Amino acid sequence: MSVIIGVDIGTSVTKAVAFDSPGAPLGSADRRSHLHRLSGSRVEQDLDDVVRTVAEVVRETAAALPEPPTALALTGQGDGLWLRDADGRAVRPAISWMDGRASDRVARWLADGTVQQVYGRTGSGMFPGCHAPLLAHLQEHEPQNLRRAATAGYCVDAVAQRLTGRISVDASDATLPFLDPVTRTYSHEALAACGIEDQARLLPAPAEPGTVLTLDAHGGDLLGLPAGTPLTAGPYDLPACAIGSGVRDVGDGLLIVGTTLACQVLTDQVRPDRSAEPAGMWLCTPDPGRWLRSMPAMVGTAALEWVLALTGSAMADLDRLLADSPPGANGVTSLPFLSDAGERAPFVDPRATGRLDGLTLAHTRADAVRAMCEAIGYAARHCLEAAGLTGTLAACGGGTRSGPWVQLFADVLGREIRVPVENEVGALGAVRVARRFLGEPAGTAPQAFRAVQPRRGSRAVYEDGYAAYRTALAAARDARWGEPGPQDTGEPVRAPRPMPVQRE
């Protein structure tokens, strides 16, 4: 029996799951990594700390197996900027996809047409936490680090290089924002539009589909596995979750309710609408003729966790709080754009901010929490409409552990949602890709899921709520969110955090 360990390197948690040939899980482990939130909307990670989590979860998972795994399959967070030297060592802390230091630069690029110009070349929008504005920011503020760097990559390839000694960037990771997704080559015109054509030397060519690496002696010692063990690096977590969730037919979609609210739809063509807002991207998949039209919004579980903390609540209270407030949240509404970097899908606006409206002394914490959950549901609908969903819809991510919240999504979207029984669909998707690259069957176990049907009784409430949400969003954008965005310096202005409310 062939056993492959899938490793999903998340933003704050790294998970490993061993899967047998049919696709059944045999054991798992997880470790937290450290996310450093600094002044000036900066969010960074330590590559060594992330590698530590990978080593620990692989060792723990492998120790429970009767024999060493036949291969490893890596997936994980995308975007951000993971600068390394020729030996794969970080030349500075990795900059997270959640980072907002380059927000003002993106605002300028939106105003002067740079973002639209790049979108016309590659079909990718831009946001503060992606390569283009981050490289431009470092070119101005940290040129010495760019001179020291040999690779401007991502989380998955950074870890893979430490384990194999080779640089292999999956085309899905390389997509945003410089890659032509049809030819899988970088657009020099897009680099030039951003004023960073001199940094093209840092971008590795995307790996060919089917690329398999092997652990070197250092990687084997680190993981406690034999040198020469096969390893695949990618696709990153968005496509991996789609594959692991059973998204197979054109028009089918996936809703990831995680730190990112990632909405994506499988398509067989890349047709950027140059008259539309430049947002989202066409992600390359392991199949050359298939792409994922992706709208990864910033308004996921982080926004919910914020309002829960504000009301003195926790995720464990979510189901009860949703039950204590009716659809429509007794008139309380929300815009959920709480990320320091603003929003990136289905529109790009680094100035985007959140709010709760309609509160009175008669309202409860349950109303505030439901209003945020409903607003995130409306954001998902907005993204899926923009992505062109026409087929079935699967959902995964930590937020789907709440049955009432999944029901709310189904009600807001007005369609069935299929939640896979296997929680770690990112690791499963990476393993399925690895088996294919190794020439093995991709797994014979049927995709098990629970189906959540929309309820007719709340349909009118959520149709009206969605219309009101779109109206409020348009008004906020027209007003430029009522305040200037952060400055593009080493220390941008950061709004103070609200004082938490004590539990009653």
Buried (B, 14 or more C-beta within 10 A) or exposed (E): EBBBBBBBBBBEBBBBBBBBBEBEBBBBBBBEBEBEEEEBBBBBBBBEBBBBBBBBBBBBBBEEBEEBBBBBBBBBBBBBBBBBEEEBBBBBBBBBBBBBBBBBBBBBBBEEEBBBBBBBBBBBBBBBBBBBBBBBBBBBEBEEBBEBBBBBBBBBBBBBBBBBBBBBBBBBBBBBBBBBBBEBEBBEBBBBBBBBEEBBEBBBEBBEBEBBBBBBEBBBEBBEBEBEBBBBBBBBBBBBBBBBBBBEEBBBBBBBBBBBBBBBBBBEEBEBEEEBBBBBBBBBBBEEEBBBBBBBBBBBBBBBBBBBBBBEBEBEBBBEBBEBBEBBBBEBBBBBBBBBBBBBBBBBBBBBBBBBEEBEEEBBBBBBBBBBBBBBBBBBBBBBBBBBBEBBBBBBBBBBBBBBBBBBBBBBBBBEBBBBEBBBBBBBBBBBBBBBBBEBEEBEEEBEBEEBEBBEEBBEBBEEBBEBBEEBBEEBBEEEBEEEBBBBEEEBBBEEEEEEEEEE
